[in-house]
Amino acid sequence: MSNPTSIDALARQSFEDYVAGAVYEFGAIAVDEDDVIGFGNQFDPQPFHTDPAAASQWHFGGLIASGWHTGALAMRLLVDHFLPVTASLGSPGVDELRWPRPVRPGDVLSLRVTILEARRSTSKPDRGFMRTHIEVLNQHREVVMSLKAMNLLRCAS
Amino acid sequence: MSNPTSIDALARQSFEDYVAGAVYEFGAIAVDEDDVIGFGNQFDPQPFHTDPAAASQWHFGGLIASGWHTGALAMRLLVDHFLPVTASLGSPGVDELRWPRPVRPGDVLSLRVTILEARRSTSKPDRGFMRTHIEVLNQHREVVMSLKAMNLLRCAS
C-alpha cells in the first residue's frame, strides 16, 4: 500500500480515487489570535475563547480556540487538499470527535487522514461511502483533535 | 423528574445544577443566507455551501449550511442558555454527531438537551462530568443535527 503524503486535486475526481488503507498528510493552516477571539465572540463566547486576561487565570492558562473553530479549520484543509471537488455529496456524520489538547493562538495545524473504509453503495450504485480517521496535528506533531468521519462520494462510472 | 423548558442563567452556576434525566428546550437562532455563504467561503468552500446557483443544481436542491456552521450555531445556544457561565471547564469531545436533514437559509434553529449522565469525578472531586444528548431542531421541529456531548463542570462545594 502506498502512503502518499499529499493528494493532488487532479487525482481526486471521484469515489474510485479513495482506497482503504491509504494515509495522507497535508496542511498547514495558522491559528491567529484575532480569529480565535472573533470565532469565540460569534459562536462560543466563553472567557477562555474570547478574553486573554480572563483566560490566563483559567485552568487552560491562556486563550484557546473553540473546538468548533478547530473543526472548521480542519474542514477547510479537507476541502482544499483531500475531498473531491465535484464529487463530494456531503457527510451523514462524525464519530468519536475528541479534543485531547488545547489549540492556542500561534499554533499551525495540519491533517493526517487515514482511509478506514471505502465501499460502493449497493442501494445507490452511483455513489460510494467512505470512513476516515482524521487527526489534526499542531506544529509539535501533537494530536489536538481527532474524529472518524463519514463521507458520500459520487462514482466516476 | 421535572422537565423545565428553559434554564435561567442564575440557576446554572455549578455542576450541582445539572441532574440526569432533565430535559431543556431553548433557542431560537436564525440562519441567514449571507452567514451560510460567509462561513462556507471561510471554512467549507464546497459549492452547495457557497454558490446558490450551483447549489440549485446539486442533489440538495439549494444552498445548505456547513455542518460545522450548524455545530457552531448550536454551541452559541448552549453557551447563551445552558452551560454554566463561570463553571464550564470545556469538553473532552462529542460522539455520534449526525446531520440527518439539511439546514437552509431562512431556517430557525432551537435546541433540545437531555442530560444523560452527571457524576462527580472521583479523581478530581472539585469537578463533575456530564453527558448530554443534544438535538438541533428547525422551525418544523425536525431534527437537523444531533450529538452526544461530554462536558466538565466545576462543583460549588
Boltz contact constraints between the chains, C-beta under 6 A:
constraints:
  - contact:
      token1: [A, 43]
      token2: [B, 72]
      max_distance: 6.0
  - contact:
      token1: [A, 43]
      token2: [B, 75]
      max_distance: 6.0
  - contact:
      token1: [A, 43]
      token2: [B, 76]
      max_distance: 6.0
  - contact:
      token1: [A, 44]
      token2: [B, 75]
      max_distance: 6.0
  - contact:
      token1: [A, 45]
      token2: [B, 79]
      max_distance: 6.0
  - contact:
      token1: [A, 46]
      token2: [B, 79]
      max_distance: 6.0
  - contact:
      token1: [A, 46]
      token2: [B, 88]
      max_distance: 6.0
  - contact:
      token1: [A, 68]
      token2: [B, 71]
      max_distance: 6.0
  - contact:
      token1: [A, 68]
      token2: [B, 72]
      max_distance: 6.0
  - contact:
      token1: [A, 68]
      token2: [B, 75]
      max_distance: 6.0
  - contact:
      token1: [A, 71]
      token2: [B, 68]
      max_distance: 6.0
  - contact:
      token1: [A, 72]
      token2: [B, 43]
      max_distance: 6.0
  - contact:
      token1: [A, 72]
      token2: [B, 68]
      max_distance: 6.0
  - contact:
      token1: [A, 75]
      token2: [B, 43]
      max_distance: 6.0
  - contact:
      token1: [A, 75]
      token2: [B, 44]
      max_distance: 6.0
  - contact:
      token1: [A, 75]
      token2: [B, 68]
      max_distance: 6.0
  - contact:
      token1: [A, 76]
      token2: [B, 43]
      max_distance: 6.0
  - contact:
      token1: [A, 79]
      token2: [B, 44]
      max_distance: 6.0
  - contact:
      token1: [A, 79]
      token2: [B, 45]
      max_distance: 6.0
  - contact:
      token1: [A, 79]
      token2: [B, 46]
      max_distance: 6.0
  - contact:
      token1: [A, 88]
      token2: [B, 46]
      max_distance: 6.0
  - contact:
      token1: [A, 93]
      token2: [B, 97]
      max_distance: 6.0
  - contact:
      token1: [A, 93]
      token2: [B, 98]
      max_distance: 6.0
  - contact:
      token1: [A, 94]
      token2: [B, 97]
      max_distance: 6.0
  - contact:
      token1: [A, 97]
      token2: [B, 93]
      max_distance: 6.0
  - contact:
      token1: [A, 97]
      token2: [B, 94]
      max_distance: 6.0
  - contact:
      token1: [A, 97]
      token2: [B, 97]
      max_distance: 6.0
  - contact:
      token1: [A, 98]
      token2: [B, 93]
      max_distance: 6.0
